[in-house]
Amino acid sequence: MDAPSSQPLPPASAPPPTPPPDSPLTELVNHVLEERYITQAQYETLLALVLAGGTVDEDERRQINRLFDAIHKGRVRIR
């Protein structure tokens, strides 16, 4: 028989962890997908957000792919 663990269990009523707020890139992509078009100014903002850090992490890559897929499928127009 195993000895009981000395570590306390978390309370059963503990709230789930709060998800992190959306990044500016995610917010922009969500807005463009909702509006179904991207303007030149939004494109420039997107470019600045992507190039700001010098590298693109996995989440940023996923957001960019969502937008490019929507443009390719005709769900988002370029104005």
URSULKA-V921069 format. One record per run of one state. SS is the DSSP state (A for helix, B for strand, O for the rest). FROM is the first residue (numbers start at 1). TO is the last residue. If there is no record, write none. Layout:
SS/FROM/TO, SS/FROM/TO
This chain:
O/1/23, A/24/35, O/36/36, B/37/38, O/39/39, A/40/52, O/53/57, A/58/72, O/73/76, B/77/78, O/79/79
